Amino acid sequence: MKMMMAAVFAGVMGAGAAWAADPAVGTWKTQVDDGAYAHVKMAPCGGAVCGTIARTFNSDGEYKSKNLGKKLVIDMKPSGGGSYKGNVWRPSNGKIYIGKMSVSGASLKLSGCVAGGLICSKQTWKRLK
């Protein structure tokens, strides 16, 4: 029984270390969209990565948006080489798009697409934490 508990503990700790090494996990600053930008906290969600709006800003500074705490990046699953596939929510129109994401150093490229990925809107985010 002790051996089994030790194996389970080691497996859980190893999984946590793997998520900590995920390049997308952290806090990112979005580009300005419709006059505002956000800080998005990317964290593990099941077998994927999700991004929640943590802070919002406009030309007057930080403000309390109705979108605080909502998922902007939805179920992005790693597809290898720092790339991910999932969904993206655009607060300005309330629509969810097919999403792609890639991480390279302190830069995260995110796109939301329609028409099977033929028409995409893209942003590049900068890592804060």
WOBELJO-V379285 format. One record per residue. N is the residue number from 1. RES is the residue in one letter. PSI is psi in whole degrees, -180 to 180 (999 if undefined). NEAR is the number of other C-alpha atoms within 10 Angstrom. D_FIRST is the distance of its C-alpha to the first C-alpha in Angstrom with 2 decimals. Layout:
BEGIN
N_RES_PSI_NEAR_D_FIRST ; N_RES_PSI_NEAR_D_FIRST
END
This chain:
BEGIN
1_M_-42_6_0.00 ; 2_K_-38_7_3.81 ; 3_M_-40_8_5.39 ; 4_M_-43_9_5.12 ; 5_M_-40_10_6.28 ; 6_A_-40_11_8.61 ; 7_A_-42_12_9.89 ; 8_V_-45_12_10.65 ; 9_F_-45_12_12.31 ; 10_A_-39_12_14.22 ; 11_G_-43_12_15.38 ; 12_V_-44_12_16.64 ; 13_M_-38_11_18.36 ; 14_G_-40_12_19.89 ; 15_A_-40_12_21.25 ; 16_G_-41_12_22.79 ; 17_A_-37_11_24.42 ; 18_A_-43_10_25.81 ; 19_W_-37_16_27.40 ; 20_A_-28_14_28.79 ; 21_A_-8_10_30.52 ; 22_D_125_15_32.12 ; 23_P_-19_17_35.85 ; 24_A_-20_30_36.79 ; 25_V_132_19_34.62 ; 26_G_-167_16_36.88 ; 27_T_132_20_40.13 ; 28_W_146_24_43.19 ; 29_K_123_21_46.88 ; 30_T_169_21_48.51 ; 31_Q_163_16_52.10 ; 32_V_133_14_54.70 ; 33_D_122_13_54.97 ; 34_D_41_9_57.64 ; 35_G_3_9_58.40 ; 36_A_162_18_54.90 ; 37_Y_171_18_51.74 ; 38_A_163_23_48.19 ; 39_H_125_22_45.18 ; 40_V_126_27_42.26 ; 41_K_115_23_38.64 ; 42_M_129_22_36.62 ; 43_A_159_18_32.87 ; 44_P_142_19_30.02 ; 45_C_99_13_30.12 ; 46_G_-131_9_27.62 ; 47_G_21_11_28.14 ; 48_A_-170_16_31.56 ; 49_V_136_22_33.55 ; 50_C_152_24_35.74 ; 51_G_124_26_38.56 ; 52_T_138_20_39.58 ; 53_I_117_23_42.98 ; 54_A_-36_19_42.47 ; 55_R_151_18_46.12 ; 56_T_148_20_49.50 ; 57_F_149_16_52.83 ; 58_N_-166_15_56.42 ; 59_S_-19_10_59.71 ; 60_D_-6_7_59.75 ; 61_G_-158_8_56.31 ; 62_E_141_13_52.99 ; 63_Y_165_13_53.13 ; 64_K_92_10_50.86 ; 65_S_152_15_50.74 ; 66_K_-11_9_49.75 ; 67_N_-1_16_47.31 ; 68_L_134_17_45.10 ; 69_G_-4_14_41.44 ; 70_K_151_14_42.13 ; 71_K_125_20_40.50 ; 72_L_-39_21_42.97 ; 73_V_122_26_40.69 ; 74_I_119_22_38.65 ; 75_D_52_21_35.65 ; 76_M_112_23_36.73 ; 77_K_134_20_34.51 ; 78_P_136_19_34.59 ; 79_S_15_12_36.77 ; 80_G_147_8_36.76 ; 81_G_29_9_38.91 ; 82_G_11_15_38.64 ; 83_S_154_19_39.93 ; 84_Y_156_21_38.66 ; 85_K_139_20_39.82 ; 86_G_-132_19_39.64 ; 87_N_157_21_42.08 ; 88_V_134_25_44.29 ; 89_W_132_18_45.94 ; 90_R_110_14_49.42 ; 91_P_-34_15_50.15 ; 92_S_-26_10_53.94 ; 93_N_-2_7_54.14 ; 94_G_13_8_50.82 ; 95_K_151_10_50.12 ; 96_I_133_17_46.94 ; 97_Y_159_22_47.48 ; 98_I_128_18_45.70 ; 99_G_148_24_44.29 ; 100_K_149_24_43.79 ; 101_M_145_25_42.65 ; 102_S_145_20_42.50 ; 103_V_133_20_41.57 ; 104_S_107_12_43.29 ; 105_G_-124_10_42.95 ; 106_A_22_13_44.20 ; 107_S_134_17_45.68 ; 108_L_122_21_44.30 ; 109_K_127_16_46.53 ; 110_L_137_22_46.11 ; 111_S_145_20_48.15 ; 112_G_129_23_48.55 ; 113_C_155_18_50.31 ; 114_V_177_13_52.15 ; 115_A_45_9_53.77 ; 116_G_23_9_50.77 ; 117_G_7_13_50.69 ; 118_L_-33_7_54.41 ; 119_I_118_11_55.33 ; 120_C_148_16_53.11 ; 121_S_134_11_53.36 ; 122_K_152_15_51.73 ; 123_Q_153_14_50.76 ; 124_T_124_16_49.53 ; 125_W_154_21_47.34 ; 126_K_139_16_46.91 ; 127_R_133_18_43.70 ; 128_L_-43_13_43.84 ; 129_K_999_10_40.29
END
